[in-house]
């Protein structure tokens, strides 16, 4: 009975609300949270529909691209099947066979698989080709346009006559072709390309300055020695109206021109050859390298004999042998 009274008293002293507040939160009974499940709305269905359509379109586009690629790269209609499908233009001395041989690995291959840059480099490696353009002409043709080199002189190499252009490129003589050039010596395939180009530019400059001075002046240059870049040595023969006419077409004069002022020096030669012949009798060599004087037939003349006559079939100039005659050196002032 006593315990019941104590409980009643405690209950009156401490209300149940106060005891609940003092109870720790983690011991309280939590109110259950209601979870609502949403059903698919119209917006969600539209989003999923659009995504599905987009995936289908991407797959269809990939299939189309694969089919097109397979057709372009493997179809026989795109293949380089015949040499006739290689169209060549701009060639005169470059043979068609030499170009077709470069495309032989591409036979049966789609024109889209042909490495154009590599084929262009191979074509430009042909000595006669200065520049080439290689293009695709769909569906199955290749177009090749060639710019050939322009030779400006014969090149004597041993007993053979080759051709050479202004950049020092050495060219085989074609079976057909009628060339009329001087013969150059002093360069060879063993020289670096830039050195050959330097010497040939010297030759080209010489011919350019000499040609307008007198009709047939350039044709009188039968051979040019370029072995010394500081001294261009030209053999002149058969110049029409040369001096007093004592120098016949069968004679030849070796002239040292140095490496500059070729036109002025050539004019000095034309103006004075008659006087030099009258004084020396036979002019075999003239040195025009000095600024204010000319050396005619030095005491120690160069034992130089112009090359034997070259047949017209080779298109070189006819040059007769000139027998060097020893004369005492004669130095004369230049007359402009």
C-alpha positions in Angstrom: 0.0 0.0 0.0 2.8 2.3 0.8 4.4 1.8 -2.6 1.2 2.7 -4.3 1.1 5.9 -2.4 4.7 6.7 -3.4 3.9 6.2 -7.1 0.9 8.4 -6.8 2.9 11.1 -5.2 5.6 10.9 -7.8 3.1 11.1 -10.5 1.6 14.2 -9.1 5.0 15.8 -8.6 6.3 14.9 -12.1 3.7 15.2 -14.8 3.9 12.7 -17.7 4.5 15.5 -20.3 7.6 16.6 -18.5 8.9 13.1 -18.3 8.3 12.7 -22.0 10.3 15.8 -22.8 13.2 14.6 -20.7 13.3 11.3 -22.6 16.3 11.1 -25.1 15.3 11.7 -28.7 16.8 8.5 -30.0 14.6 6.6 -27.7 11.4 8.2 -29.0 9.2 6.4 -31.3 9.6 7.9 -34.8 6.6 8.7 -36.9 6.7 6.6 -40.0 7.4 8.4 -43.3 4.9 7.8 -46.1 6.6 7.0 -49.4 4.7 7.9 -52.5 5.4 6.2 -55.7 4.9 8.3 -58.8 3.5 6.9 -61.9 5.0 7.8 -65.4 3.6 11.1 -66.6 3.3 12.4 -70.1 6.6 14.4 -69.9 8.5 11.3 -68.9 7.1 9.2 -71.7 8.0 11.9 -74.2 11.6 12.1 -73.0 12.1 8.3 -73.3 10.5 8.3 -76.7 12.8 11.0 -78.0 15.9 9.2 -76.6 14.8 6.0 -78.3 14.2 7.7 -81.6 17.6 9.4 -81.4 19.3 6.1 -80.8 17.6 4.6 -83.7 18.6 7.5 -86.0 22.2 7.2 -84.9 22.2 3.5 -85.6 20.6 4.0 -89.0 23.2 6.7 -89.9 26.0 4.5 -88.8 24.7 1.7 -91.0 24.4 4.0 -94.0 27.9 5.3 -93.5 29.3 1.8 -93.2 27.5 0.8 -96.4 28.7 3.9 -98.3 32.3 3.4 -97.0 32.2 -0.2 -97.9 31.1 0.7 -101.4 33.6 3.5 -101.9 36.6 1.5 -100.6 35.8 -2.0 -101.9 33.5 -1.6 -104.9 34.8 -2.6 -108.3 33.2 0.5 -109.7 35.6 2.6 -107.7 38.7 0.5 -108.5 41.6 1.5 -110.7 41.3 -1.5 -112.9 42.9 -0.4 -116.2 45.9 1.7 -117.2 43.5 3.7 -119.4 42.0 5.1 -116.2 45.3 7.1 -115.6 45.0 10.3 -117.6 48.3 11.9 -118.3 48.9 15.4 -119.6 51.8 17.8 -120.1 54.3 15.2 -121.0 56.5 15.4 -124.1 59.7 13.6 -123.2 58.4 11.7 -120.1 57.0 8.4 -121.3 53.6 7.2 -120.3 55.0 3.8 -119.4 57.3 5.3 -116.7 54.3 7.0 -115.1 52.0 4.0 -115.3 54.7 1.9 -113.6 54.4 4.1 -110.5 50.7 3.3 -110.3 51.1 -0.5 -110.8 50.8 -1.2 -107.0 47.3 0.5 -107.1 45.9 -1.8 -109.7 42.5 -3.1 -108.4 42.5 -0.7 -105.5 39.9 2.0 -104.9 41.0 5.4 -106.1 40.2 6.7 -102.6 42.9 4.4 -101.2 45.7 5.6 -103.6 48.3 7.8 -101.6 48.3 10.8 -103.9 51.2 12.7 -102.1 53.4 9.6 -102.3 52.7 9.0 -106.0 53.3 12.7 -106.8 56.8 12.5 -105.1 57.6 9.3 -107.1 56.6 11.0 -110.4 58.7 14.1 -109.5 61.7 11.8 -108.9 61.7 11.1 -112.7 64.6 13.2 -114.0 62.6 15.0 -116.7 59.8 16.0 -114.3 60.1 19.4 -112.6 56.6 19.4 -111.1 53.5 17.1 -111.0 49.9 17.3 -109.9 48.0 14.1 -109.1 44.2 14.3 -108.6 41.3 11.9 -108.2 38.6 12.0 -110.8 35.6 10.0 -109.3 34.5 7.4 -109.7 37.6 5.6 -110.8 40.1 7.8 -112.7 43.4 9.4 -111.7 44.6 12.6 -113.4 48.3 13.4 -113.7 49.5 16.7 -115.0 53.3 17.1 -115.6 55.5 20.1 -116.0 58.7 19.0 -117.7 62.2 20.4 -117.2 63.6 22.8 -119.8 67.2 21.9 -120.9 69.5 24.8 -121.8 72.7 23.0 -122.7 74.4 19.8 -123.6 76.5 18.3 -120.9 79.6 16.4 -121.9 80.3 13.4 -119.6 83.1 11.3 -121.0 82.1 10.3 -124.5 78.4 10.9 -123.9 76.3 14.0 -124.4 73.5 14.5 -121.8 71.2 17.4 -121.3 71.1 19.8 -118.3 68.6 22.4 -117.2 69.2 25.7 -115.4 69.0 24.0 -112.0 71.7 21.5 -112.7 69.3 18.5 -113.3 71.1 16.1 -115.6 68.7 14.6 -118.2 68.9 11.7 -120.5 68.6 12.6 -124.2 65.2 11.5 -125.5 65.1 9.5 -128.7 63.1 12.2 -130.4 63.9 15.9 -130.1 65.9 18.5 -131.9 68.1 20.5 -129.5 70.6 23.3 -130.4 72.7 24.2 -127.4 76.3 24.9 -126.5 78.2 22.1 -124.7 79.1 22.6 -121.1 81.8 20.9 -119.1 83.0 21.1 -115.5 79.9 19.7 -113.8 78.9 16.1 -113.1 76.4 14.0 -111.2 79.0 13.8 -108.4 78.7 17.5 -107.6 76.1 18.5 -105.0 72.9 19.7 -106.6 73.2 23.2 -105.2 76.7 23.5 -106.7 75.5 22.3 -110.1 72.6 24.9 -109.9 75.1 27.7 -109.1 77.3 26.9 -112.1 74.3 26.5 -114.5 72.9 29.9 -113.3 76.3 31.4 -114.2 76.0 29.8 -117.7 72.4 31.0 -118.1 73.4 34.5 -117.1 76.2 34.5 -119.7 74.0 33.4 -122.5 71.3 35.9 -121.6 73.8 38.8 -121.6 75.5 37.7 -124.8 72.5 37.0 -127.0 71.2 40.5 -127.6 74.6 42.0 -128.5 74.7 40.7 -132.1 72.8 38.4 -134.2 74.1 34.9 -133.9 76.2 35.8 -130.8 74.8 33.0 -128.7 75.2 30.5 -131.6 78.9 31.3 -131.7 79.3 29.8 -128.2 80.3 26.2 -128.9 81.5 25.1 -125.5 81.6 26.6 -122.0 83.9 25.3 -119.2 82.3 25.7 -115.8 84.9 23.8 -113.8 86.0 27.1 -112.1 83.0 29.1 -110.8 85.1 32.2 -110.7 86.1 32.0 -114.3 83.7 31.0 -117.0 85.7 30.0 -120.1 83.9 30.0 -123.4 85.0 28.7 -126.8 83.8 31.0 -129.6 83.7 30.0 -133.2 82.2 31.2 -136.4 80.7 34.5 -135.2 79.3 36.3 -138.3 81.2 39.5 -139.0 83.8 38.8 -136.4 86.3 41.7 -136.6 88.0 41.8 -140.0 87.0 38.3 -141.1 90.5 36.8 -140.5 88.9 34.5 -137.9 87.2 32.0 -140.1 84.4 29.6 -139.1 87.0 26.8 -138.7 88.9 28.7 -136.0 88.0 28.9 -132.3 89.1 31.3 -129.6 89.1 30.4 -125.9 87.9 33.5 -123.9 88.1 33.9 -120.1 85.1 35.9 -119.0 85.4 35.7 -115.2 82.1 35.5 -113.3 80.4 38.9 -114.0 79.8 41.6 -116.6 79.6 39.1 -119.4 77.9 41.4 -121.9 80.4 44.2 -121.5 83.3 41.8 -121.9 81.8 40.1 -124.9 81.4 43.6 -126.5 85.1 44.3 -125.9 85.9 41.1 -127.6 83.8 42.0 -130.7 85.2 45.5 -130.9 88.9 44.4 -130.7 89.3 40.9 -132.1 90.4 42.4 -135.5 93.2 44.5 -134.0 94.4 41.5 -131.8 94.6 39.3 -134.9 96.5 41.9 -136.8 99.0 42.2 -134.0 99.3 38.6 -133.0 98.6 36.8 -136.3 96.5 34.1 -134.6 94.4 34.6 -131.6 94.0 31.4 -129.7 93.2 32.7 -126.2 91.9 35.9 -124.7 91.7 36.7 -121.0 89.1 39.4 -120.2 89.1 39.0 -116.4 91.3 42.0 -115.7 89.5 45.3 -115.2 91.6 47.6 -117.5 93.6 45.3 -119.8 93.3 42.3 -122.0 95.8 39.4 -122.2 96.0 37.9 -125.7 97.9 34.6 -126.2 99.8 34.4 -122.9 103.4 33.1 -122.9 102.3 29.8 -121.4 99.1 29.2 -123.3 96.7 26.6 -122.2 97.1 23.5 -124.3 93.4 23.5 -125.1 91.9 21.9 -128.1 88.2 22.4 -128.7 86.2 19.1 -128.8 85.8 17.2 -132.0 82.9 18.1 -134.2 79.6 16.7 -133.0 77.2 15.3 -135.5 74.1 17.4 -136.3 72.1 14.4 -135.1 73.3 15.2 -131.6 72.3 18.9 -132.1 75.6 20.1 -130.8 77.7 22.8 -132.5 80.4 21.9 -135.0 83.7 22.9 -133.5 87.0 22.3 -135.3 90.3 21.7 -133.5 92.3 24.8 -132.9 96.1 24.3 -132.8 97.5 26.4 -130.0 100.2 28.7 -131.2 102.7 30.1 -128.7 103.0 33.9 -128.8 104.5 36.2 -126.3 101.9 37.7 -124.0 100.3 40.8 -125.4 98.5 43.1 -123.0 96.3 45.8 -124.4 94.1 48.3 -122.8 90.4 47.6 -123.1 88.5 49.7 -125.7 84.9 50.0 -124.8 
